[in-house]
Amino acid sequence: MLTLNACHSGRQRPTLWCESIRTLPGDRKGTRHLREHCRRQSGLEKTRPTSEARWCRASQGTVHTSNSRTGVTEVLVLFEVKSEIGQDAAEKLLDDIWSLQYMAPGVLCASAGAAEASASGLTHAVHFRFGSQKAATTFQASKAFKHAWTEAMQICNSTKRIQFQGHVGADLEDIFRRGPEWESGYELIMAMQEPQSFLESPERTASFEETLNQQCAQYALQAVTGTSFSVEDQAGRDLSIRSSDCSFRPRPSQPAHDAHLQPSATAQRIILMRFCQQEDLHMFRQNSAAQLMNNLGSPLVLSLAFAVQPAQKTQTRSR
């Protein structure tokens, strides 16, 4: 469990739930064969596809563009692998889920990694990007995804799926995360509570987003923010992200006064950021994130970071 450093100015913020997820470099045993098989099945060449080729592949997940900004849907799958499961089985889980991008249409890019030990108990994560919410729903309803999901349940104590909508630059490199700057780096997912004044005032919300973009631009390569998001567990239950005990809780169907169901800080906004260097991530957390939370009065509920590293072969775990 991690908290913001004491050097951060301003009032005390709630405890953060934080992971550091390391994307495993290199082709592990059986992984390269699996990838080549998936590419043959999907009609792809063994060399890394270009951005234009992937644009064509993702035609069923049509990208919507407006004013040089493109709508995307981000899906983060989180796993808590059972403690008695070996490393090989856990890594195979990552490969099976990550490789679904070659078996089902609509995925624009994907990454995967193993998590460092933390109070949450989560051990692994896979991230997918889609061109629309419909494409994300179709992907998760596919036979390939359902089969891999069922297999994962056999070695996991629990799973979570976070899905949200946002916008990125309309350039293909931004959408598909192509280019040298995307070969390695660090990603950060933050969830924050919206102050009631923001919910009641579109002007304050616009000011919040402008300030957020300015803070992100100082350090991040890309930032995606959205207020339309959902969280589900393996049983399909709708969850909320709460800060009081760093946990996911069933979302109440109706407002209630029960403090157990209505914590003081429940996430209402999700942000996904990409950094080129670890130092950039640290600087953002130490400076901009603290300033953002203090000045705008928006409690940080969740902070999740993972490293994306290039593979030893021609492919990477970030695509």
C-alpha positions as CSV (number, residue, x, y, z in Angstrom):
1,M,0.0,0.0,0.0
2,L,1.4,3.4,-0.9
3,T,0.6,7.0,0.1
4,L,1.7,10.3,-1.3
5,N,5.0,11.5,0.2
6,A,4.8,13.8,3.2
7,C,6.6,16.5,1.2
8,H,3.4,17.0,-0.9
9,S,1.8,20.2,0.2
10,G,-1.9,20.7,1.1
11,R,-4.4,18.7,3.1
12,Q,-4.2,15.0,3.7
13,R,-5.3,12.7,0.9
14,P,-6.8,9.2,1.2
15,T,-4.5,6.2,1.1
16,L,-3.7,5.1,-2.4
17,W,-4.1,1.6,-3.8
18,C,-1.0,1.2,-5.9
19,E,0.6,-1.6,-8.1
20,S,3.8,-1.6,-10.1
21,I,3.2,-4.0,-13.0
22,R,6.3,-5.1,-14.9
23,T,5.8,-6.2,-18.5
24,L,8.0,-9.3,-19.0
25,P,10.6,-8.9,-21.8
26,G,11.6,-11.5,-24.3
27,D,9.9,-14.5,-25.8
28,R,9.3,-17.1,-23.1
29,K,9.0,-20.9,-23.6
30,G,6.1,-21.5,-26.1
31,T,5.3,-17.8,-26.5
32,R,6.9,-17.2,-29.8
33,H,5.3,-20.3,-31.3
34,L,1.9,-19.2,-30.0
35,R,2.3,-15.7,-31.5
36,E,3.4,-17.1,-34.9
37,H,0.4,-19.5,-34.9
38,C,-1.9,-16.6,-34.0
39,R,-0.5,-14.5,-36.8
40,R,-0.9,-17.3,-39.3
41,Q,-4.5,-17.7,-38.2
42,S,-5.3,-14.0,-38.5
43,G,-3.5,-13.7,-41.9
44,L,-0.7,-11.4,-40.5
45,E,2.9,-11.5,-41.5
46,K,5.5,-12.6,-38.9
47,T,7.1,-9.1,-39.1
48,R,5.6,-6.4,-37.0
49,P,2.5,-4.9,-38.8
50,T,2.4,-1.3,-39.7
51,S,0.0,1.2,-38.3
52,E,-1.9,1.2,-41.5
53,A,-2.2,-2.6,-41.5
54,R,-3.5,-2.6,-38.0
55,W,-6.0,0.2,-38.9
56,C,-7.4,-2.2,-41.6
57,R,-7.4,-5.2,-39.2
58,A,-9.4,-3.1,-36.6
59,S,-12.1,-2.2,-39.1
60,Q,-14.8,-3.9,-37.0
61,G,-13.8,-1.5,-34.2
62,T,-14.2,1.7,-36.2
63,V,-12.4,4.7,-34.8
64,H,-14.5,7.8,-34.4
65,T,-12.6,11.1,-35.0
66,S,-13.6,14.7,-34.1
67,N,-11.5,17.8,-34.1
68,S,-8.2,15.9,-34.3
69,R,-9.2,13.8,-31.4
70,T,-10.2,10.1,-31.6
71,G,-12.6,8.2,-29.4
72,V,-11.1,5.0,-27.9
73,T,-12.2,2.4,-25.3
74,E,-9.7,1.1,-22.8
75,V,-10.1,-2.3,-21.1
76,L,-7.8,-3.4,-18.2
77,V,-8.1,-7.0,-17.1
78,L,-6.6,-7.6,-13.6
79,F,-5.9,-11.0,-12.1
80,E,-5.1,-12.4,-8.7
81,V,-3.4,-15.7,-9.5
82,K,-3.5,-18.4,-6.7
83,S,-0.4,-18.5,-4.6
84,E,0.2,-22.2,-5.3
85,I,0.3,-21.7,-9.1
86,G,3.8,-21.7,-10.6
87,Q,5.4,-19.0,-12.6
88,D,5.1,-20.9,-15.9
89,A,1.3,-21.2,-15.5
90,A,0.9,-17.6,-14.6
91,E,3.0,-16.5,-17.6
92,K,1.0,-18.7,-19.8
93,L,-2.1,-17.0,-18.6
94,L,-0.7,-13.6,-19.6
95,D,0.3,-15.0,-23.1
96,D,-3.2,-16.6,-23.6
97,I,-5.1,-13.4,-22.8
98,W,-2.6,-11.0,-24.5
99,S,-2.6,-13.1,-27.7
100,L,-6.3,-12.8,-28.1
101,Q,-5.6,-9.6,-30.0
102,Y,-4.7,-11.9,-32.9
103,M,-7.8,-14.2,-32.6
104,A,-10.6,-11.6,-32.3
105,P,-11.1,-8.4,-34.2
106,G,-11.1,-4.8,-32.9
107,V,-8.0,-4.6,-30.8
108,L,-5.9,-1.5,-31.6
109,C,-3.0,-2.3,-29.2
110,A,-2.3,-4.4,-26.1
111,S,0.2,-4.9,-23.3
112,A,0.6,-7.3,-20.4
113,G,2.6,-7.6,-17.2
114,A,3.2,-9.2,-13.8
115,A,2.5,-7.1,-10.7
116,E,4.8,-6.6,-7.7
117,A,3.4,-7.7,-4.3
118,S,0.9,-5.4,-2.8
119,A,-2.0,-5.2,-0.3
120,S,-4.6,-5.7,-3.1
121,G,-3.3,-9.2,-3.9
122,L,-3.5,-8.6,-7.7
123,T,-0.6,-10.3,-9.5
124,H,-1.1,-9.8,-13.3
125,A,-2.7,-7.4,-15.8
126,V,-3.5,-7.2,-19.5
127,H,-4.5,-3.9,-21.2
128,F,-6.5,-3.7,-24.5
129,R,-7.4,-0.6,-26.6
130,F,-10.4,-0.5,-28.9
131,G,-11.9,2.0,-31.4
132,S,-15.3,1.9,-29.8
133,Q,-17.3,0.5,-26.9
134,K,-19.1,-1.8,-29.3
135,A,-15.8,-3.3,-30.4
136,A,-14.8,-3.8,-26.8
137,T,-18.1,-5.5,-26.0
138,T,-17.9,-7.7,-29.1
139,F,-14.3,-8.7,-28.2
140,Q,-15.2,-9.7,-24.7
141,A,-18.2,-11.7,-26.0
142,S,-16.1,-13.7,-28.5
143,K,-15.7,-17.4,-28.0
144,A,-11.9,-17.0,-27.8
145,F,-12.1,-14.5,-25.0
146,K,-14.7,-16.5,-23.1
147,H,-12.6,-19.7,-23.4
148,A,-9.5,-17.9,-22.1
149,W,-11.5,-16.3,-19.3
150,T,-12.8,-19.6,-18.2
151,E,-9.3,-21.1,-18.2
152,A,-8.1,-18.2,-16.2
153,M,-10.7,-18.7,-13.5
154,Q,-9.2,-22.1,-12.7
155,I,-5.9,-20.6,-11.5
156,C,-7.1,-17.2,-10.1
157,N,-8.7,-16.3,-6.9
158,S,-10.4,-13.3,-8.5
159,T,-10.4,-11.1,-11.6
160,K,-11.5,-7.5,-12.3
161,R,-12.2,-5.7,-15.6
162,I,-12.1,-2.0,-15.8
163,Q,-13.5,-0.4,-19.0
164,F,-13.6,3.3,-19.8
165,Q,-14.0,5.6,-22.8
166,G,-11.7,8.6,-23.7
167,H,-10.0,10.4,-26.5
168,V,-6.4,10.4,-28.0
169,G,-4.8,12.2,-30.8
170,A,-6.1,11.3,-34.3
171,D,-2.6,10.3,-35.6
172,L,-2.2,6.6,-36.3
173,E,0.9,6.6,-34.1
174,D,-1.1,7.9,-31.1
175,I,-4.0,5.5,-31.7
176,F,-2.0,2.3,-32.3
177,R,1.0,3.4,-30.1
178,R,3.6,3.0,-32.9
179,G,7.0,4.6,-33.1
180,P,10.3,4.4,-31.2
181,E,8.8,6.4,-28.3
182,W,6.3,3.6,-27.7
183,E,8.8,0.7,-27.6
184,S,9.2,1.1,-23.8
185,G,8.0,3.2,-21.0
186,Y,5.6,3.3,-18.1
187,E,1.8,3.5,-17.9
188,L,-0.2,4.9,-15.1
189,I,-3.9,4.5,-14.4
190,M,-5.5,6.8,-11.9
191,A,-9.1,6.8,-10.6
192,M,-10.4,9.9,-8.8
193,Q,-13.5,11.1,-7.1
194,E,-15.4,14.1,-8.7
195,P,-16.2,16.9,-6.3
196,Q,-20.0,17.5,-6.1
197,S,-19.4,21.1,-7.4
198,F,-17.9,19.6,-10.6
199,L,-20.9,17.3,-11.1
200,E,-23.2,20.3,-10.9
201,S,-21.2,22.8,-13.0
202,P,-20.0,22.0,-16.6
203,E,-17.8,25.1,-16.4
204,R,-15.8,23.7,-13.4
205,T,-15.6,20.3,-15.1
206,A,-14.1,22.0,-18.2
207,S,-11.6,23.9,-16.1
208,F,-10.7,20.7,-14.3
209,E,-10.0,18.9,-17.6
210,E,-8.0,21.8,-18.9
211,T,-5.8,21.9,-15.8
212,L,-5.5,18.1,-16.0
213,N,-4.3,18.2,-19.6
214,Q,-1.8,20.9,-18.8
215,Q,-0.4,18.9,-15.9
216,C,-0.2,15.7,-17.9
217,A,1.5,17.4,-20.9
218,Q,4.5,18.4,-18.7
219,Y,5.6,14.7,-18.3
220,A,3.4,12.3,-20.2
221,L,3.5,11.1,-23.8
222,Q,-0.2,10.5,-23.8
223,A,-3.1,10.9,-21.5
224,V,-6.6,9.4,-21.8
225,T,-9.4,10.5,-19.4
226,G,-13.0,9.5,-19.1
227,T,-15.9,9.7,-16.7
228,S,-17.8,6.9,-18.4
229,F,-16.4,3.6,-17.0
230,S,-17.4,0.3,-15.5
231,V,-15.8,-2.3,-13.3
232,E,-16.8,-6.0,-13.1
233,D,-15.6,-9.0,-11.3
234,Q,-15.5,-12.6,-12.6
235,A,-19.2,-13.1,-11.7
236,G,-20.2,-10.1,-13.8
237,R,-21.1,-8.0,-10.7
238,D,-20.9,-4.2,-11.1
239,L,-18.3,-2.8,-8.8
240,S,-17.1,0.6,-7.5
241,I,-13.5,1.5,-6.7
242,R,-13.2,2.8,-3.2
243,S,-10.3,4.4,-1.3
244,S,-11.4,3.7,2.3
245,D,-9.9,0.1,2.3
246,C,-8.2,0.0,-1.1
247,S,-10.7,-2.4,-2.5
248,F,-13.4,-3.0,-5.1
249,R,-16.9,-3.2,-3.7
250,P,-20.3,-4.1,-5.3
251,R,-21.9,-1.0,-6.6
252,P,-25.3,-0.3,-4.9
253,S,-28.3,-0.3,-7.3
254,Q,-29.7,2.7,-5.5
255,P,-28.3,5.5,-3.3
256,A,-27.9,4.5,0.3
257,H,-26.6,6.0,3.6
258,D,-24.7,2.9,4.6
259,A,-21.1,3.9,4.9
260,H,-20.0,0.4,3.9
261,L,-21.6,0.8,0.5
262,Q,-21.1,4.5,0.1
263,P,-17.4,5.3,1.0
264,S,-16.2,8.9,1.3
265,A,-14.1,8.5,-1.8
266,T,-15.5,6.5,-4.7
267,A,-13.9,6.8,-8.2
268,Q,-15.9,8.7,-10.8
269,R,-13.1,9.5,-13.3
270,I,-10.4,7.3,-14.9
271,I,-7.2,8.5,-16.4
272,L,-4.6,6.4,-18.4
273,M,-1.2,8.0,-18.9
274,R,1.9,6.9,-20.8
275,F,5.4,8.0,-19.8
276,C,8.7,7.6,-21.8
277,Q,10.9,7.4,-18.7
278,Q,10.4,6.2,-15.1
279,E,11.7,9.6,-13.9
280,D,8.8,11.3,-15.7
281,L,6.3,9.0,-13.9
282,H,8.0,9.8,-10.6
283,M,8.0,13.5,-11.2
284,F,4.4,13.5,-12.2
285,R,3.4,11.6,-9.0
286,Q,5.5,13.8,-6.8
287,N,4.6,17.2,-8.3
288,S,1.7,17.4,-10.7
289,A,-0.5,14.7,-9.2
290,A,-0.3,16.2,-5.7
291,Q,-1.0,19.7,-7.1
292,L,-3.9,18.5,-9.1
293,M,-5.5,16.8,-6.1
294,N,-5.0,19.7,-3.8
295,N,-6.0,22.6,-6.1
296,L,-9.0,20.9,-7.6
297,G,-10.2,19.0,-4.5
298,S,-10.4,15.7,-6.2
299,P,-9.4,12.7,-4.0
300,L,-7.2,10.1,-5.7
301,V,-8.8,6.7,-5.2
302,L,-6.6,4.4,-7.3
303,S,-3.1,4.6,-8.7
304,L,-1.8,1.7,-10.9
305,A,1.5,1.8,-12.8
306,F,3.2,-0.7,-15.0
307,A,6.3,-0.8,-17.1
308,V,6.3,-1.6,-20.8
309,Q,9.6,-3.1,-22.0
310,P,10.8,-4.2,-25.4
311,A,11.2,-7.9,-26.1
312,Q,14.5,-9.5,-27.1
313,K,13.0,-10.7,-30.4
314,T,11.2,-8.7,-33.1
315,Q,7.9,-8.5,-31.1
316,T,7.1,-6.8,-27.8
317,R,4.6,-7.3,-25.1
318,S,3.4,-3.9,-26.0
319,R,1.6,-3.8,-29.4
